[in-house]
Amino acid sequence: MGRLLTVALALWTALLTAPVCAGEGIAVSDAWTRASAPGQKVAGVYFRITSSFEARLVGVETALTRVSELHYMTMDEGVMRMRQVASVDLPAGKAVSFKPGGYHVMLFDLQEPLKAGEQIAIDLLVEDEGGEQSRVPVTVDVRNLDGSKAEQHHHH
C-alpha cells in the first residue's frame, strides 16, 4: 500500500505543478484568486493564457456562480475603472496575462466562500478564427486574502 500511495502522490503532484493544458493548442498557467472575506460575493480570477493559433477568449463558466464575466481595469485621471469586455484577443504564440489592474475574470454572486488553500474549477470559452468554440477547464488556486500563496488543501 505504501508504494501505491507514493506513486499516486507523485502523479498528483506532477498534475498540480504542470501548466493546465486543454483545448488543442491552449495553455493556461498560474491560475489564482483570493480567498473571500466574510459576506463577500464577488471575486477576481487571474492567469496566463497562450494559444498556438489566432483565437479569442469569449467567456467563462463555473458552477460557483451564475454570473461570470471578462473584465478590463484601467486608470482614468486617477480613478480606477472596470468594464466588461465581450472578448479578449489571443494572438498566436503570445501569452496574455490576466492580472490585477488589467484583464481579469469576475465571478459575481458567489454561492459559497472561497477558502485559502483550496481550488476551484472554471471553464474558459475560446473561439478560433472559424468561430468554433472550445471549452478549456482550468483549476484555480485560492490564495490568501493578500494574494500570497496559501498552503494547499486538496479535497477529493
N, C-alpha and C positions, 0 to 999 in steps of 0.2 A: 504493500500500500504506500509506503514511503516514497518509493521510486516513481510510482504513478503520480503522486501528488507533486513531486518535484518537477516532473515533465509538464504537468498541467499548469503549474505556476510559471514555468519558463515560457510556455506558449502564451499564456495570458499576459505576461509582462511584455513579450515581443509585440503582441497585438496592441497593447496600450501605448507603447512608445513609438510605434511606426506611424507615419502620417496616414490619415484616413484617406483611402483611395476608393473611388466608386465612379459609376458612370464613366464609360470608356474615356480616358484622357483627362479626367477631372481629378485634381488632388487638393485636399483640404487639410491644413495642419494648424496646430496651436489654437484650437477652438476653446474659448473660455467665456465665462460670465461671472459676475459677482454673486455671492450669497445675497439673499434678500433680507432686508431689515423687517422687523415685525410690522405687519399691515401693508407692506409694500406689494403692489400689484403689477408693477412693470419691471422689465429687466432688459439690458442690452447684451447682445452676443457678438463676440469678436473672433476673427480667424484670418488665415491667409488662404486664398484660393487661386489655383493655377489651372488653366485649361490648355491642352495641347493644340486646340483648334479655336478659331474665332467663335465666340459664344457670348451669351449674356445671362446673368443671374436674374430671374424674373419673379422669384417668390420664395417663401419659406413656410413650412408647415411643422407643427408639433402638437402632440396630444396634451401638452401642458397648458395650452391657451386656445381660445377660439380666434384670436386676432394676433397675427404676427406680420410685420411689415419691414421692408427695406427702407432705411433712412440715411440721410446725409446731414452732417452738422457743419456749420460754418460760423466764423466770427464776422459780424457785420457792424462796423463802427462800435466795437467793444461789447456788442451784445451777441450772445450765443444763440444761433437759430438752428432749429432742427426741422427738417421737412421730409416727408415721404417721397421716395422715388419709385417709378414704375419698374425700372430695371437698372442693372449695373453692367457695363461692358466688360468682357473678359477677353482681352487681346491674347492671341495665340502665344503661348510660351512666356507670358509675363505674369508675375504674381501680383494679385490685387489684395491689399491689406484692408481688412475691416477692423477698425480700432477706435478707441475713444477719441472724439474730436474730428472724426471723418465718417466714412461709410460704416454702418453697423446694422444689425438686425434688432428690431424692437419687439419684445413679447409683451402684450397687453393682457390685463385681467388674468394674471397667473392663478391657476387652480389650486396650487399648493406652494408653500415656501421653498426657496432654493437654499439648500444647506451646503456649507463649505465642505469639500472633500467628496461630495457625491458627483454623479454625472447625469446629464440629461441628453435626450435624443432629439435632434431636429432633422428635417429633410430640406435640402436646398433644391429648388427647381431651376434647372439650367436648360436654356434653349439654344440649339445650334443655328447656323445660318439658314438652314432649310425650314426652321420653325418647329422642329421636332424637340419635344421636351424630355428630359430625363430627370429622375429623382436621385439625389445624392445624399445618402444617410450620413449623418455626422454625429459623433459622440463629443459632447461639450463638457469640459471640466468646470465644476463650480468652485471658484476661488473664494478666498476670504473677502469680507466687505471692502477692504482697502485695495483689492485687486491682486494681492500677493498669493502665491501658490499655496494651496491647502494640502494637508495630509489626505491621501486618497482613502476613501471608504467605499469599497465596491460591493454592491448589493446584487444578488442573483435571484 
